[in-house]
Amino acid sequence: MLQIFVSRDSGNKKYASVLAPGRHEGLGKARDEGISSWGWNLSGQHSTYHALFPRAWTIYDGEPDPELKVSCRQISPFIPHNYKDTSLPTAVFVYTLVNTGRERAKVSLLFTWANSIGGVSHLSGDHVNEPFMTAKGNPPVTFAIAACETQNVNVTVLPCFGLTEGRSVTARQMWDKMMQDGQFDRQNFNSGPSMPSSPGETLCAAVSASAWVEPHGKCTIAFSLAWRYTKFYGTSERAALNLAHDALTNYKRWEEEIEKWQSPILNDQRLPEWYKFTLFNELYFLVAGGTVWIDSSLPSTNVKNDQGSPEDAQRVDVKVTEAEVNRRHTTISEYSTTSGCNGSTGDGLKNNSDPAVTQNKRNSNNLSEHFKWQDQLDDYDDVGRFLYLEGVEYIMWNTYDVHFYASFALLDLFPKIELNIQRDFAKAVLSEDGRRVKFLAEGNYGIRKVRGAVPHDLGTHDPWNEMNAYNIHDTSKWKDLNPKFVLQVYRDFAATGDMQFGVDVWPAVRTAMEYMEQFDRDDDGLIENDGFPDQTYDAWTVHGVSAYCGCLWLAALQAAAAMAEQIGDRFFAETCKTKFCTAKSAFEKKLWNGSYFKYDSGSSSNSKSIQADQLAGQWYTASSGLAPLFDEFKIRSALQKIYDFNVMKVKGGRMGAVNGMHLNGKVDETCMQSREIWTGVTYAVAANMILAGMEKEAFATAEGIFIAGWSEEGFGYWFQTPEAWTMDGHFRSLIYMRPLAIWGMQWALSIPKAILDAPKVNMMDKILISPATFSLSLTETGVRKIANKAKCFGNSVLHCAC
């Protein structure tokens, strides 16, 4: 928490405030010894916040001192293709102080931190605080807060204070000390470790940075926050200390790299301002939505061979990502440097870092430089294993039907992470977990993971080993997961040109395709749905052939054929081509009605509904550089129908695209999901429109999500974009993965050269193989033979009967 204390030369003017509005009941109690006794004087009426992830700016204009303007820019090292710096758990807060008055002012900024590491909570006791200077000492550190001392900035610390009278210094006494002196005693740096906290006690620490700001002058003060991290800082007890130091040293370089990444998009005059803002800010989910990033050198398989004997492999326990230390600490630091403030002519905010300038710069730069594969990781090429939650309310790792929409962000910005996620799912396809589970919707039982089926997720409690935490339906019978796996793999393969990746995952791709053969019940090459919600819309029942799953299947056939040709599996390529021809004919015959593809081929009341997501397969086909699935007229006609009905008939297009709409212009009320607007699906539909040459309609469609979710007139979902909302403003599942699909729009606007140059497959080549051969699957021996040539599979291609 940041506080500010200001005194003027005359001594008659003093101001102090917590830099947060005090609107909570109980704050400002004079008799309290805790933080409610502090000066919660900030009204916030003259303060503004700007965000352009991974940076943010807060401007305090005349608060609390009417003649002082304070701006804080917050910087996190989220830098595309730079895995090392992006992985660092640190942040920097750079304050620029501008004195508009006639008297010089002494300004003290105070950074306080509650020691909350270890045990069940910060109240579990045995917490210790200890001061440090980067030049001496070797204390064990879990968290560190630090300030940068310069010629004009004086840093002092209070190693320990409490929120109750049990401590020698309370929060109220700390505040009174700062009010009187504007700093702490320098000898506090020699105080050594504090007494450990008692159970139920919150231990806090503070670092103060003070500077004189001349009349009409400015000064810069920088703080950093870091916590213990072993990947690049080792197991040293000084890891957090060193990271806090390095953050203060490197943040200017981080800012330059972030600006270099963002500038081509910010300066692209084709793009609406709201889109640029939303594009970057939706990335918050990759760091705030629940993320685990671990070293891939950890053991990861727990499989059995066909005879059921355990292999010599250990289980991965997610707890290994939690640092285990004997003592738990929050520490505070003085960091000396020769750069920074120099009285009235300090560095201040660079012009191109000011939020107003950054968000409104214009030039003719294009996006040609934004997609590069020169990933920076020094000489270390293994980026580890990555998990992120479906949402903070749906706690499942790497939910795959949703990752289908979100994955464009990772592929564009951190492609090595994206490839490793696909490798994890490739291993999962070829494994089996025979433990029985009950599926809640139908009340029947089945096994947890079926070989050949793509799992819904990588688990919750024991990720990678105990997959399919989802148990509402039996997802081994879902019709979208396997096609989505094939489509994502081919897109990633084409975009990266990584042939080893292609060889590694090909056994799983072929197995996933062959697994789907069981769902073609009438031998027309097309899969059928089974009269229950067997896809990502898991409350929306489907009968017969569906536009959503059928289109995904057609796209997967084409992608599998293209990949097979490049891998060298000519037989399977021709098989997929044959299947595609018959399936496409059946799909169009059963679903095309002259202007769009019907929801499904059944006879229910919503079978003729206009589904916003009906061309999801075409979206991936175009995003991967493959030939269109249908005639251009049909693609544009269907998208226009979606725009005219699902978008524009919902609050005039100011809320996004509703999932289902009847031809009479009324929302499909069949179920909860048919009447919802899914934020990520709307972005996906907009991306599809861009790829079809309908940019005007695309931005109008996506702008509805901005208006409802991000604008001042909307619902106020900033940095917690939900999965869905309804026309009356009710939402479902805040902080959700799927809205990352906005990066599918950016992908569509600037298709990578690798995609454009990828080898093309002609699905109408002369067919050399009979359609009947499609059902011929690889034998178990054949799968092993291919997989043994692939580096990443090991024993994961074998059955696991747990």
C-alpha positions in Angstrom: 0.0 0.0 0.0 1.3 3.5 -0.9 1.0 6.6 1.3 2.2 10.1 0.6 3.4 12.8 3.0 4.1 16.4 1.9 5.4 19.4 3.8 6.2 22.9 2.3 9.2 25.1 3.1 7.2 27.4 5.2 6.2 24.5 7.5 2.6 25.7 7.6 1.4 23.3 4.9 1.4 19.6 5.6 -0.5 16.9 3.7 -0.7 13.2 4.2 -2.9 10.5 2.6 -3.1 6.9 1.7 -3.1 6.8 -2.1 -6.5 5.1 -2.2 -10.0 6.4 -1.6 -11.1 5.8 1.9 -14.7 4.6 1.3 -14.8 1.6 3.6 -16.6 1.7 6.8 -14.3 2.0 9.8 -11.4 3.7 8.1 -10.1 6.8 9.8 -10.8 5.8 13.4 -8.5 7.8 15.5 -8.3 5.4 18.4 -7.5 2.4 16.4 -3.9 1.2 16.3 -4.3 -0.4 12.8 -4.5 1.0 9.4 -7.9 2.5 9.9 -6.1 5.2 11.9 -4.2 6.3 8.8 -5.2 9.4 6.8 -7.7 8.1 4.2 -8.1 11.5 2.7 -8.0 10.8 -1.0 -11.4 11.5 -2.6 -10.3 10.3 -6.0 -12.3 12.9 -7.8 -9.2 14.3 -9.5 -7.4 11.1 -9.9 -7.4 9.0 -13.1 -6.2 5.5 -14.0 -4.9 4.4 -17.4 -4.1 0.9 -18.3 -2.3 -0.6 -21.3 -1.3 -4.1 -20.1 1.4 -4.8 -18.9 1.7 -1.2 -17.9 -0.6 1.2 -16.0 -0.6 4.8 -14.9 -2.4 6.5 -12.0 -2.5 10.3 -11.9 -3.1 12.0 -8.6 -3.8 15.6 -9.7 -3.7 17.9 -6.7 -4.4 15.2 -4.2 -3.7 15.5 -1.4 -1.5 18.6 -2.0 -3.3 21.0 -4.4 0.0 22.1 -5.8 1.5 18.7 -6.4 0.9 16.4 -9.3 1.9 12.8 -8.7 1.9 10.1 -11.4 2.6 6.5 -10.9 3.5 4.1 -13.7 3.4 0.4 -12.9 5.6 -1.9 -15.0 5.6 -5.7 -15.1 8.1 -7.5 -17.4 5.5 -9.1 -19.7 7.6 -9.1 -22.9 6.6 -11.3 -25.9 9.2 -13.9 -26.9 11.3 -13.0 -23.9 10.5 -16.0 -21.6 13.1 -15.3 -19.0 12.2 -11.7 -18.1 8.5 -12.4 -18.5 8.7 -15.2 -15.9 10.1 -13.0 -13.2 7.7 -12.4 -10.3 8.4 -8.7 -9.8 6.9 -5.3 -10.5 8.2 -1.7 -10.4 6.3 1.4 -9.4 7.8 4.6 -10.7 6.5 7.9 -9.2 7.0 11.2 -10.9 6.4 14.2 -8.6 5.7 17.7 -10.2 5.7 20.7 -8.0 3.5 23.5 -9.4 3.8 25.7 -6.3 6.1 28.5 -5.4 7.6 26.8 -2.4 9.8 23.7 -2.6 8.2 20.7 -1.1 9.5 17.7 0.8 7.7 14.6 -0.4 7.9 11.2 1.2 6.4 8.2 -0.4 5.8 5.2 1.8 5.5 1.6 0.6 4.0 -0.8 3.2 3.7 -4.5 3.0 2.0 -7.2 5.1 4.0 -10.3 5.6 1.6 -12.9 4.2 3.8 -15.8 3.2 3.8 -19.3 4.7 1.3 -21.4 6.7 -2.4 -21.3 6.2 -2.4 -17.5 6.0 -0.5 -14.4 7.2 -2.1 -15.1 10.6 -0.4 -18.5 11.1 2.5 -17.0 13.0 6.3 -17.4 12.8 6.8 -14.6 10.2 9.9 -12.5 10.4 10.9 -9.2 8.9 14.5 -8.1 8.3 16.0 -5.0 6.7 18.7 -5.4 4.1 21.0 -3.4 1.8 22.1 -4.9 -1.4 25.7 -4.3 -0.6 25.9 -6.3 2.6 24.3 -9.1 4.6 22.9 -12.4 3.6 19.4 -12.8 5.1 16.9 -15.4 3.9 14.3 -13.7 1.9 10.8 -14.7 0.6 9.4 -11.3 -0.3 11.3 -8.0 -0.8 10.2 -4.4 -1.2 12.8 -1.9 -2.2 13.3 1.7 -3.1 16.0 3.3 -5.3 18.2 5.8 -3.4 19.8 8.6 -5.5 21.5 11.9 -4.9 18.2 13.5 -4.2 16.2 10.6 -2.8 16.8 9.4 0.7 15.6 5.9 1.6 14.8 4.8 5.2 13.0 1.8 6.6 10.8 0.5 9.4 11.5 -3.2 9.4 8.5 -4.1 11.6 5.3 -2.7 12.7 2.0 -4.4 13.8 -1.7 -3.7 13.5 -2.4 -4.2 17.2 -0.8 -3.0 20.4 1.2 -6.2 20.7 4.1 -4.8 18.7 6.6 -2.2 19.9 5.5 -0.1 16.9 1.9 0.0 15.7 0.5 1.1 12.4 -0.8 4.2 14.1 2.6 5.0 15.6 4.3 4.4 12.2 1.9 6.9 10.6 2.5 9.5 13.3 6.3 9.2 12.9 6.0 9.9 9.2 3.6 12.8 9.8 6.2 14.4 12.1 9.5 13.6 10.4 8.7 12.4 6.9 11.2 9.5 7.3 12.4 6.8 9.6 15.7 6.5 11.5 18.7 5.5 9.5 19.9 3.1 12.2 16.9 0.9 11.5 19.0 -0.7 8.8 21.1 -2.3 11.5 18.1 -3.6 13.6 18.5 -7.2 12.4 15.6 -9.8 12.2 12.4 -9.0 14.1 10.8 -11.2 16.6 8.7 -13.8 14.9 5.0 -13.1 14.7 2.6 -14.8 17.0 -0.4 -16.8 15.7 -3.1 -14.4 14.7 -0.7 -11.4 14.3 -0.1 -9.6 11.1 3.5 -8.5 10.7 4.1 -5.4 8.4 7.1 -3.5 7.1 7.6 -0.2 5.3 10.2 1.5 3.1 10.2 5.3 2.7 11.7 7.4 -0.1 11.9 11.1 0.5 12.9 13.9 -1.9 12.9 17.7 -2.1 11.1 18.9 -5.2 11.9 22.5 -6.2 9.2 25.0 -7.4 8.1 24.0 -10.9 10.5 21.1 -10.7 10.0 17.3 -10.8 11.6 14.2 -9.4 11.3 10.5 -9.9 11.1 7.8 -7.2 11.1 4.1 -7.9 10.0 1.2 -5.8 10.1 -2.6 -6.6 8.3 -5.6 -5.3 9.7 -9.1 -5.8 9.4 -12.6 -4.3 11.6 -15.6 -4.1 12.2 -17.2 -7.4 14.6 -20.1 -8.2 14.6 -20.6 -12.0 17.1 -17.9 -12.8 18.0 -16.8 -9.3 18.8 -20.2 -7.8 18.0 -21.4 -4.3 19.9 -18.6 -2.6 18.3 -17.0 0.4 19.0 -13.7 -1.3 16.9 -14.6 -4.5 14.1 -12.1 -3.8 16.6 -9.4 -2.7 18.6 -9.8 -5.9 15.4 -9.8 -8.0 14.2 -6.6 -6.3 17.6 -5.0 -7.1 17.5 -6.2 -10.7 14.0 -4.9 -11.3 15.1 -1.4 -10.3 18.1 -1.8 -12.6 16.2 -3.1 -15.6 12.8 -1.6 -15.7 13.7 1.1 -18.2 14.9 -1.6 -20.7 11.7 -3.5 -20.0 9.6 -0.5 -20.8 11.5 0.0 -24.1 10.9 -3.6 -25.1 7.2 -3.3 -24.3 6.9 -0.1 -26.2 8.6 -1.7 -29.2 6.1 -4.5 -29.1 3.0 -2.3 -28.7 3.9 0.7 -30.9 3.1 -0.9 -34.3 -0.4 -1.7 -33.1 -0.9 1.5 -31.3 0.2 3.5 -34.4 -1.9 1.5 -36.9 -4.5 4.0 -38.0 -6.7 1.2 -39.4 -7.5 0.1 -35.9 -10.1 1.8 -33.6 -8.9 3.2 -30.3 -11.1 1.0 -28.2 -9.7 -2.1 -30.0 -6.1 -1.2 -29.2 -7.0 -0.6 -25.5 -9.0 -3.9 -25.2 -6.5 -6.0 -27.2 -3.7 -5.4 -24.7 -5.8 -5.3 -21.6 -7.5 -8.6 -22.2 -4.0 -10.1 -21.7 -4.4 -9.6 -18.0 -5.8 -13.1 -17.8 -2.5 -14.7 -18.6 -1.1 -13.5 -15.3 -4.2 -12.8 -13.1 -6.5 -15.6 -14.1 -4.6 -18.3 -12.2 -1.3 -19.5 -13.7 1.2 -22.2 -13.0 4.5 -22.2 -14.9 7.0 -24.8 -13.8 10.3 -26.3 -15.0 9.6 -29.1 -17.4 12.6 -31.1 -16.1 10.2 -32.3 -13.4 8.9 -35.9 -13.9 5.5 -35.8 -15.6 4.3 -39.3 -16.5 2.4 -41.8 -14.4 1.5 -44.5 -16.9 1.4 -48.3 -17.0 2.3 -50.5 -19.8 -0.2 -52.8 -21.5 0.4 -55.5 -18.9 -0.4 -53.1 -16.2 3.1 -52.9 -14.5 4.1 -49.5 -13.3 6.7 -47.7 -15.3 9.6 -46.0 -13.4 8.0 -42.6 -13.5 7.0 -40.3 -10.7 3.9 -38.1 -10.5 4.1 -34.4 -10.8 2.7 -32.6 -7.7 1.7 -29.0 -8.3 3.0 -28.2 -4.9 6.5 -28.3 -6.2 5.9 -24.8 -7.4 5.6 -23.5 -3.9 8.9 -22.4 -2.4 9.6 -24.1 0.9 11.7 -22.1 3.3 12.5 -22.5 7.0 11.6 -19.0 7.8 9.1 -16.7 6.2 10.0 -13.1 5.6 9.0 -9.7 4.2 12.0 -7.5 3.8 12.7 -3.9 2.9 15.7 -2.5 1.1 17.8 0.5 0.4 19.2 0.4 -3.1 21.8 3.0 -4.1 22.4 4.2 -7.7 23.7 7.2 -9.5 20.6 7.5 -11.8 17.2 9.0 -11.1 16.2 12.3 -9.4 18.4 15.4 -9.5 16.2 18.0 -8.0 14.1 20.1 -10.4 15.4 18.5 -13.6 15.0 14.8 -12.9 14.2 12.2 -15.5 10.5 12.3 -14.9 8.1 10.6 -17.3 9.4 10.1 -20.7 7.2 11.7 -23.3 6.5 8.4 -25.0 5.6 6.8 -21.7 2.8 9.2 -20.8 -0.5 7.4 -21.1 -2.1 10.1 -23.1 0.7 10.1 -25.6 1.1 6.4 -25.7 -2.6 5.7 -26.4 -3.0 8.4 -29.1 0.3 8.3 -31.1 -0.2 7.8 -34.9 2.0 7.0 -37.7 1.9 4.8 -40.8 3.7 1.8 -39.2 2.2 -1.6 -40.1 2.1 -4.9 -38.2 4.8 -6.6 -40.2 7.3 -6.6 -37.3 4.9 -7.8 -34.6 5.2 -11.5 -35.3 8.7 -12.8 -34.9 10.0 -16.2 -33.9 13.3 -15.0 -32.5 12.4 -16.0 -29.0 14.8 -14.7 -26.4 15.8 -17.2 -23.7 19.6 -16.8 -23.7 20.9 -20.3 -24.6 18.1 -22.1 -22.7 15.4 -23.4 -25.1 13.1 -25.3 -22.7 10.4 -22.9 -21.5 8.8 -25.3 -19.1 5.2 -26.4 -18.6 2.3 -24.0 -18.4 -1.1 -24.2 -16.9 -3.8 -21.6 -16.7 -7.3 -21.9 -15.3 -10.5 -21.8 -17.3 -11.6 -19.2 -14.9 -11.5 -18.3 -11.2 -14.9 -19.9 -10.8 -14.3 -22.9 -13.1 -11.1 -24.3 -11.6 -9.8 -26.6 -14.3 -6.3 -26.3 -15.9 -6.0 -25.7 -19.6 -9.6 -26.3 -20.4 -9.2 -27.3 -24.0 -12.5 -26.4 -25.7 -11.9 -22.9 -24.3 -8.2 -22.8 -25.1 -9.2 -23.3 -28.7 -10.4 -19.6 -28.6 -7.7 -18.2 -26.2 -4.7 -19.9 -27.7 -4.1 -17.2 -30.3 -2.7 -15.0 -27.6 -0.1 -17.5 -26.5 0.8 -18.6 -30.1 1.3 -15.0 -31.1 3.3 -13.9 -28.0 4.8 -17.0 -26.4 4.7 -19.7 -29.1 7.0 -22.1 -27.3 4.6 -22.2 -24.4 1.8 -22.9 -26.8 3.7 -25.8 -28.4 4.3 -27.3 -25.0 0.6 -27.2 -24.2 -0.1 -29.0 -27.4 2.5 -31.6 -26.6 0.9 -32.2 -23.2 -2.5 -32.8 -24.9 -0.8 -35.0 -27.5 0.5 -37.2 -24.7 -2.9 -37.2 -23.1 -4.7 -38.4 -26.3 -2.5 -41.5 -26.3 -3.1 -42.3 -22.6 -6.0 -43.8 -20.7 -7.1 -43.6 -17.1 -9.5 -46.4 -16.2 -10.7 -45.1 -12.9 -14.5 -44.8 -12.9 -16.2 -41.5 -12.3 -19.9 -40.5 -12.1 -21.2 -38.0 -14.7 -23.6 -35.6 -13.0 -25.9 -34.6 -15.8 -26.8 -38.2 -16.9 -26.1 -39.9 -13.6 -24.2 -42.7 -15.3 -20.6 -43.9 -14.8 -17.6 -44.1 -17.1 -13.8 -44.0 -17.0 -12.0 -40.8 -16.3 -9.9 -40.7 -19.5 -10.5 -42.7 -22.7 -7.6 -43.4 -25.0 -8.0 -41.5 -28.3 -10.2 -38.8 -26.7 -8.8 -35.4 -26.1 -9.4 -34.6 -22.4 -11.6 -31.7 -21.5 -8.8 -30.3 -19.2 -5.6 -31.3 -17.6 -7.1 -31.7 -14.1 -7.4 -29.7 -11.0 -5.7 -31.4 -8.0 -3.0 -33.4 -9.9 -2.6 -31.7 -13.3 -1.1 -33.8 -16.1 -1.8 -37.0 -14.2 -5.5 -36.8 -13.2 -7.1 -35.3 -16.2 -10.8 -34.4 -16.8 -11.7 -32.7 -13.6 -14.9 -31.8 -15.5 -17.6 -34.4 -14.7 -20.9 -32.9 -15.8 -20.9 -34.9 -19.0 -18.7 -37.7 -20.4 -16.4 -35.6 -22.5 -15.0 -38.7 -24.3 -18.3 -38.4 -26.2 -18.0 -34.8 -27.0 -17.7 -34.0 -30.7 -15.6 -30.8 -30.6 -12.6 -31.6 -28.6 -10.8 -33.9 -31.0 -11.3 -31.7 -34.0 -10.2 -28.7 -32.0 -7.0 -30.5 -31.1 -6.2 -31.3 -34.7 -7.0 -27.7 -35.8 -4.8 -26.2 -33.1 -1.9 -28.5 -33.8 -2.0 -27.8 -37.5 -2.2 -24.1 -37.0 0.7 -24.1 -34.6 2.7 -26.5 -36.9 2.1 -24.2 -39.9 2.9 -21.0 -38.0 6.1 -22.1 -36.4 7.4 -24.4 -39.2 8.6 -26.7 -36.4 8.9 -30.1 -38.1 10.1 -31.8 -34.9 6.9 -30.6 -33.2 4.9 -32.1 -36.1 6.6 -35.4 -35.9 6.2 -35.5 -32.1 2.5 -35.0 -32.1 1.5 -36.8 -35.3 0.6 -40.1 -33.7 -1.8 -38.3 -31.4 -3.3 -36.3 -34.3 -4.0 -39.4 -36.3 -5.4 -41.3 -33.3 -7.6 -38.3 -32.5 -9.0 -38.4 -36.0 -9.6 -42.1 -36.1 -11.3 -41.9 -32.7 -14.0 -39.8 -34.3 -15.0 -42.5 -36.8 -17.4 -44.0 -34.3 -19.6 -40.9 -34.4 -20.3 -41.2 -38.1 -23.4 -43.5 -37.8 -24.6 -43.3 -41.4 -21.3 -43.5 -43.3 -21.7 -40.1 -45.0 -18.3 -39.0 -43.7 -19.9 -36.6 -41.2 -20.0 -36.9 -37.5 -23.4 -36.7 -35.7 -24.2 -35.3 -32.3 -26.0 -37.5 -29.8 -28.9 -35.6 -28.5 -27.2 -34.1 -25.4 -24.9 -31.1 -25.0 -21.8 -32.9 -26.3 -19.6 -29.8 -27.0 -18.4 -26.6 -25.4 -22.0 -25.3 -25.2 -22.6 -27.9 -22.5 -26.1 -26.9 -21.7 -27.3 -26.6 -25.3 -28.6 -29.9 -26.6 -27.7 -30.9 -30.2 -29.5 -33.4 -32.5 -28.0 -35.1 -35.5 -25.5 -33.0 -37.6 -24.7 -29.6 -36.0 -23.3 -26.5 -37.7 -20.7 -26.1 -34.9 -19.3 -29.6 -34.6 -19.8 -30.5 -38.2 -17.9 -27.4 -39.4 -15.1 -28.2 -37.0 -15.0 -31.7 -38.3 -14.7 -30.6 -41.9 -11.9 -28.2 -41.0 -10.1 -31.0 -39.0 -10.2 -33.3 -42.0 -8.6 -30.6 -44.2 -6.0 -29.8 -41.5 -5.2 -33.5 -40.9 -4.8 -34.0 -44.7 -2.4 -31.0 -45.0 -0.3 -32.1 -42.0 -0.2 -35.7 -43.2 1.2 -34.6 -46.5 3.9 -32.6 -44.8 4.8 -35.3 -42.3 4.9 -37.9 -45.1 1.8 -39.9 -44.3 0.4 -39.9 -47.8 -2.0 -42.7 -47.1 -3.8 -40.8 -44.3 -3.7 -37.6 -46.3 -5.7 -39.2 -49.1 -8.0 -40.9 -46.7 -8.9 -37.5 -45.1 -9.4 -35.9 -48.5 -11.9 -38.6 -49.5 -13.7 -38.3 -46.2 -13.8 -34.5 -46.6 -15.5 -34.6 -50.0 -18.4 -36.8 -48.8 -18.7 -35.0 -45.5 -18.8 -31.6 -47.0 -21.6 -32.6 -49.4 -23.6 -34.1 -46.5 -23.0 -31.1 -44.3 -24.3 -28.6 -46.9 -27.2 -30.7 -47.9 -28.4 -31.1 -44.3 -27.8 -27.6 -42.9 -27.5 -25.0 -45.6 -30.8 -23.2 -46.0 -29.8 -20.5 -48.6 -28.5 -17.9 -46.2 -26.8 -19.6 -43.2 -26.2 -23.1 -41.7 -28.9 -24.2 -39.3 -28.1 -25.0 -35.7 -28.6 -28.7 -36.3 -30.4 -31.2 -38.6 -32.9 -32.2 -35.9 -36.6 -31.2 -35.6 -36.5 -29.3 -32.3 -37.8 -25.8 -31.9 -34.2 -24.4 -32.1 -32.9 -26.5 -35.0 -33.3 -23.6 -37.4 -31.6 -21.1 -35.0 -28.9 -18.9 -36.2 -25.8 -19.8 -34.1 -23.2 -17.1 -33.8 -20.4 -19.8 -33.7 -21.6 -21.8 -36.7 -18.4 -21.2 -38.8 -15.8 -21.9 -36.0 -14.2 -24.5 -38.3 -13.9 -21.9 -41.1 -12.3 -19.5 -38.7 -9.4 -21.9 -38.0 -9.2 -23.0 -41.7 -8.6 -19.3 -42.7 -6.4 -18.6 -39.8 -4.1 -21.6 -40.8 -3.8 -20.7 -44.4 -6.0 -23.5 -45.7 -8.5 -23.3 -48.5 -12.1 -22.2 -47.6 -14.5 -24.9 -46.5 -17.3 -23.5 -48.5 -18.0 -21.1 -51.4 -17.2 -17.5 -50.5 -20.8 -16.6 -51.0 -21.9 -19.0 -48.3 -19.3 -17.9 -45.8 -20.1 -14.2 -46.2 -23.8 -14.8 -46.3 -23.7 -16.8 -43.0 -21.6 -14.1 -41.3 -23.8 -11.4 -42.6 -26.8 -13.2 -41.2 -25.0 -13.4 -37.8 -24.2 -9.8 -37.9 -27.7 -8.7 -38.9 -29.5 -10.9 -36.3 -27.2 -12.1 -33.5 -25.4 -8.8 -33.3 -27.5 -5.9 -34.4 -30.8 -7.1 -33.0 -29.3 -7.2 -29.5 -29.3 -3.6 -28.1 -28.4 -2.3 -31.5 -25.1 -4.2 -31.6 -23.9 -2.7 -28.3 -23.5 -6.0 -26.3 -21.8 -8.4 -28.7 -23.2 -11.5 -30.5 -25.9 -13.6 -28.8 -25.3 -17.3 -29.2 -28.7 -18.2 -30.6 -31.2 -16.1 -32.5 -34.5 -17.1 -34.3 -35.4 -15.9 -37.8 -38.1 -13.8 -36.3 -35.5 -11.7 -34.5 -36.1 -13.1 -31.1 -33.3 -14.5 -29.0 -33.3 -18.3 -28.7 -34.5 -19.0 -25.2 -33.9 -22.8 -25.4 -31.4 -22.8 -22.6 -29.2 -20.5 -20.6 -26.3 -20.7 -23.1 -28.5 -20.1 -26.2 -29.6 -16.7 -24.8 -26.2 -15.7 -23.5 -23.6 -13.5 -25.2 -20.2 -15.2 -24.9 -17.4 -12.6 -24.9 -14.8 -14.9 -26.4 -17.1 -16.2 -29.0 -18.0 -12.7 -30.1 -14.3 -12.0 -30.6 -13.9 -15.2 -32.6 -16.9 -14.3 -34.8 -15.3 -10.9 -35.4 -12.0 -12.6 -36.4 -13.9 -14.8 -38.8 -15.4 -11.7 -40.4 -12.0 -10.1 -40.8 -10.7 -13.1 -42.6 -13.8 -13.0 -44.9 -13.1 -9.4 -45.8 -15.8 -7.9 -43.5 -13.7 -5.7 -41.3 -16.4 -3.0 -40.8 -18.8 -5.7 -39.4 -16.0 -7.3 -37.5 -15.1 -4.2 -35.5 -18.8 -3.3 -34.9 -19.4 -6.8 -33.6 -16.4 -6.8 -31.2 -17.0 -3.2 -30.1 -20.2 -4.5 -28.4 -18.0 -6.4 -25.9 -15.9 -3.3 -25.3 -19.0 -1.1 -24.7 -20.7 -3.6 -22.4 -17.5 -4.8 -20.6 -14.9 -2.0 -20.7 -16.5 1.3 -21.4 -17.8 3.8 -18.8 -21.4 3.1 -19.9 -21.0 -0.6 -19.5 -21.2 -3.1 -16.7 -17.8 -2.4 -15.1 -16.1 -5.7 -15.8 -12.6 -4.2 -16.1 -9.9 -6.8 -15.8 -12.5 -9.5 -14.9 -14.1 -10.1 -18.3 -16.7 -12.8 -17.8 -17.5 -15.8 -19.9 -21.0 -14.5 -20.6 -23.7 -12.0 -20.0 -27.3 -11.6 -21.0 -29.3 -8.8 -22.5 -30.4 -7.6 -19.0 -26.8 -7.5 -17.8 -26.5 -10.6 -15.7 -23.1 -12.2 -16.0 -21.6 -15.6 -15.5 -18.1 -16.6 -14.5 -15.9 -13.5 -14.0 -12.3 -13.6 -15.0 -12.5 -16.1 -17.8 -10.1 -17.6 -20.4 -12.1 -17.3 -23.6 -12.0 -13.5 -24.0 -8.3 -13.9 -25.0 -9.8 -14.7 -28.4 -9.5 -11.0 -29.2 -6.0 -12.0 -30.2 -7.6 -14.1 -32.9 -8.7 -10.8 -34.4 -5.1 -9.5 -34.3 -4.0 -12.8 -35.9 -6.5 -12.3 -38.7 -5.4 -8.7 -39.3 -1.8 -9.7 -39.7 -1.5 -13.3 -40.8 2.1 -14.5 -40.2 4.2 -15.0 -43.3 4.8 -18.5 -42.2 1.1 -19.2 -42.6 0.9 -17.5 -45.9 3.9 -19.4 -47.2 2.8 -22.8 -45.8 2.3 -25.6 -48.4 -1.2 -25.8 -49.6 -3.3 -28.9 -49.9 -5.8 -29.4 -52.7 -8.7 -31.2 -51.2 -10.1 -31.9 -54.7 -7.0 -33.8 -55.9 -7.7 -37.1 -57.6 -8.7 -39.5 -55.0 -6.5 -42.6 -54.9 -8.0 -44.5 -52.0 -11.5 -45.9 -51.4 -13.5 -44.2 -48.6 -13.8 -47.5 -46.9 -10.1 -47.4 -46.0 -10.7 -44.5 -43.6 -11.8 -46.8 -40.9 -8.5 -48.6 -41.0 -6.7 -47.4 -37.8 -3.1 -47.7 -36.9 -2.4 -50.9 -35.0 -1.0 -50.5 -31.5 2.4 -51.6 -32.8 2.2 -49.0 -35.6 1.5 -46.3 -33.1 4.4 -47.3 -31.0 6.7 -47.4 -34.0 5.9 -43.9 -35.1 5.9 -42.5 -31.5 9.3 -44.0 -30.8 10.7 -41.7 -33.4 9.2 -38.7 -31.6 11.2 -37.3 -28.8 8.5 -36.1 -26.5 6.3 -39.2 -26.1 8.2 -41.8 -24.1 5.7 -44.2 -22.6 2.7 -41.9 -22.9 1.4 -43.7 -26.0 0.7 -46.7 -23.9 -2.5 -47.5 -22.0 -2.9 -46.4 -18.4 -5.4 -48.5 -16.5 -5.2 -46.8 -13.1 
